[in-house]
Amino acid sequence: MSGLLQLHALVSATFAVHSFQTVPHVMPLPPMRSSGDASDTIAPLFSTIEETEAEQSTAGGGPSIYIESRGDGSTGGGGVPMKRRRNDGQPGTDDDVEGLVMPRRGAEMPKGRPSWFRVPAPSADVYSRYAEVRDSLSKLELNTVCEEAQCPNIGECWNGGTGTIMLLGDTCTRGCMFCAVNTDSKPPPPDPFEPFKTAEAVIQWGVDYIVMTSVDRDDLEDGGAQHFATTVQLLKYNKPELLVECLVSDFQGDEKSVEILADSGLDVYAHNVETVERLQRYVRDPRAGYRQSIDTLAHAKKVKPDLYTKTSVMLGLGETDEEVIQTMKDLRAVDVDVVTFGQYLRPTEKHLSVVEYVKPEKFEFFKKVGEELGFKYVASGPLVRSSYKAGEFYLTHMINKEREGQARNADVKDS
């Protein structure tokens, strides 16, 4: 039985058990578009990666490249400049504090990209594996944040046969100052068959861990929570052992939406605070907020105490060490399990300027502090992003190990 037919069969069975609000009665999927020649899709991905003559070798002896990012931040974005902006970039707001740096648009940037942004150039094998994964996505008309963000870790992830799938379209209803994803107050409606297509792609990849994220959809009554939940349930029905992470919005603080997703069967509930509390109004859309994000993570854990919660923070926007540490303390206060730290890279000149390129040693310092505060896992480095493959490997091992221990304890109690 083909993958799609198998999916239709399992979906029919699933509908007998679950009551889905956003997915219509199962019907034939719409025609798939042709993926075209694989070579047509490979070139655009690496179009912003330029090799420099001055750095032709790394410590390992191979070629090196500098990564340029179109859509960045720890979440990622697209390659289209935003249509709406909330911050005029002018100094003198009420929140300005003497001696503290505020991120600005058009501000002077640090000179030159530091050497630690060099990564090995993609090998022929990576290109080949990329073509396979990209082909499956293209056939199923799915978006991936890996491409949209020109993520610096794309070679590592795609060579492993996986990526971060972006649900609910590619147009966001918010306009954050760090992200270049396209924005509109009324984006196209979600594809009702996207959960099925996503499950089909994951079947083809044969992975053990999958990350799904999305743009903000404040135009939807539940923010897209049921769409996510349906996708998770389809994935889990087809492959119960699959570990699923969802990196989602704050759902405008709506607890019911958080509950819908938390109860869906996912393993990792991720939502990003993005930056320290003081810089929220400069960096994020006004509809987002530090306390709202903290409360979202807290409620997810309250609904499902055994659910792993995760968040991400960008560095290099003018935050102080004390503010970063306080952010970690606030996250631990609501029992967040995993935190990642990465360098903010400006997507375009229309976005916030980088205040500082944070040194690797500082990232190591925050990693150590995070571990001392009790996080189960801390990923911290200039090129670390929310959906980071190395982190997935660790989380897979950690989750499976803890659940094996819980199962053994349950057996002991029953005996």
TAVEN-V320590 format. One record per backbone hydrogen bond with DSSP energy under -0.5 kcal/mol. CO is the residue of the C=O (numbers start at 1). NH is the residue of the N-H. If there is no record, write none. Layout:
BEGIN
co=CO nh=NH
co=CO nh=NH
END
This chain:
BEGIN
co=2 nh=6
co=3 nh=7
co=4 nh=8
co=5 nh=9
co=6 nh=10
co=7 nh=11
co=8 nh=12
co=9 nh=13
co=10 nh=14
co=11 nh=15
co=12 nh=16
co=13 nh=16
co=13 nh=17
co=14 nh=17
co=14 nh=18
co=18 nh=20
co=22 nh=24
co=37 nh=40
co=37 nh=41
co=38 nh=41
co=38 nh=42
co=39 nh=43
co=40 nh=44
co=41 nh=45
co=42 nh=46
co=44 nh=47
co=46 nh=49
co=48 nh=50
co=50 nh=66
co=52 nh=55
co=55 nh=64
co=58 nh=61
co=62 nh=58
co=63 nh=121
co=65 nh=119
co=66 nh=50
co=66 nh=68
co=71 nh=77
co=72 nh=76
co=74 nh=386
co=79 nh=81
co=86 nh=88
co=93 nh=96
co=97 nh=100
co=104 nh=107
co=104 nh=353
co=114 nh=117
co=115 nh=118
co=117 nh=67
co=119 nh=65
co=123 nh=127
co=124 nh=128
co=125 nh=129
co=126 nh=130
co=127 nh=131
co=128 nh=132
co=129 nh=133
co=130 nh=134
co=131 nh=135
co=132 nh=136
co=133 nh=137
co=134 nh=138
co=135 nh=139
co=136 nh=140
co=137 nh=142
co=138 nh=141
co=143 nh=166
co=144 nh=147
co=144 nh=148
co=145 nh=149
co=146 nh=151
co=147 nh=150
co=151 nh=154
co=153 nh=157
co=154 nh=158
co=155 nh=159
co=156 nh=160
co=157 nh=160
co=157 nh=162
co=158 nh=161
co=163 nh=165
co=163 nh=211
co=164 nh=145
co=164 nh=146
co=165 nh=167
co=165 nh=213
co=166 nh=143
co=167 nh=215
co=170 nh=182
co=172 nh=184
co=176 nh=179
co=177 nh=352
co=178 nh=72
co=180 nh=80
co=182 nh=172
co=184 nh=187
co=190 nh=192
co=191 nh=194
co=193 nh=197
co=194 nh=198
co=195 nh=199
co=196 nh=200
co=197 nh=201
co=198 nh=202
co=199 nh=203
co=200 nh=204
co=201 nh=205
co=202 nh=206
co=202 nh=207
co=208 nh=243
co=210 nh=245
co=211 nh=165
co=212 nh=247
co=213 nh=167
co=216 nh=173
co=217 nh=220
co=220 nh=223
co=222 nh=225
co=224 nh=228
co=225 nh=229
co=226 nh=230
co=227 nh=231
co=228 nh=232
co=229 nh=233
co=230 nh=234
co=231 nh=235
co=232 nh=236
co=233 nh=237
co=234 nh=238
co=235 nh=239
co=239 nh=242
co=242 nh=244
co=243 nh=210
co=244 nh=267
co=244 nh=268
co=245 nh=212
co=245 nh=247
co=246 nh=248
co=246 nh=270
co=247 nh=214
co=250 nh=253
co=251 nh=254
co=253 nh=255
co=254 nh=258
co=255 nh=259
co=256 nh=260
co=257 nh=261
co=258 nh=262
co=259 nh=263
co=261 nh=264
co=261 nh=266
co=267 nh=308
co=268 nh=246
co=268 nh=270
co=269 nh=310
co=270 nh=248
co=273 nh=275
co=274 nh=314
co=276 nh=279
co=277 nh=280
co=279 nh=282
co=279 nh=283
co=280 nh=284
co=283 nh=177
co=283 nh=178
co=285 nh=288
co=289 nh=293
co=290 nh=294
co=291 nh=295
co=292 nh=296
co=293 nh=297
co=294 nh=298
co=295 nh=299
co=296 nh=300
co=297 nh=301
co=298 nh=302
co=299 nh=303
co=300 nh=304
co=304 nh=307
co=308 nh=269
co=309 nh=337
co=309 nh=338
co=310 nh=271
co=311 nh=340
co=312 nh=273
co=312 nh=274
co=313 nh=342
co=315 nh=344
co=316 nh=355
co=316 nh=356
co=318 nh=101
co=320 nh=324
co=321 nh=325
co=322 nh=326
co=323 nh=327
co=324 nh=328
co=325 nh=329
co=326 nh=330
co=327 nh=331
co=328 nh=332
co=329 nh=333
co=330 nh=334
co=331 nh=334
co=331 nh=336
co=332 nh=335
co=337 nh=376
co=337 nh=377
co=338 nh=311
co=339 nh=379
co=340 nh=313
co=341 nh=381
co=342 nh=315
co=348 nh=351
co=351 nh=106
co=354 nh=110
co=356 nh=358
co=359 nh=362
co=359 nh=363
co=360 nh=364
co=361 nh=365
co=362 nh=366
co=363 nh=367
co=364 nh=368
co=365 nh=369
co=366 nh=370
co=367 nh=371
co=368 nh=372
co=369 nh=373
co=370 nh=374
co=370 nh=375
co=371 nh=374
co=377 nh=339
co=378 nh=380
co=379 nh=341
co=381 nh=384
co=382 nh=343
co=386 nh=388
co=387 nh=389
co=388 nh=391
co=388 nh=392
co=389 nh=393
co=390 nh=394
co=391 nh=395
co=392 nh=396
co=393 nh=397
co=394 nh=398
co=395 nh=399
co=396 nh=400
co=397 nh=401
co=398 nh=402
co=399 nh=403
co=400 nh=404
co=401 nh=405
co=402 nh=406
co=403 nh=407
co=404 nh=408
co=405 nh=409
co=406 nh=410
co=407 nh=411
co=408 nh=412
co=409 nh=413
co=410 nh=414
co=411 nh=415
END
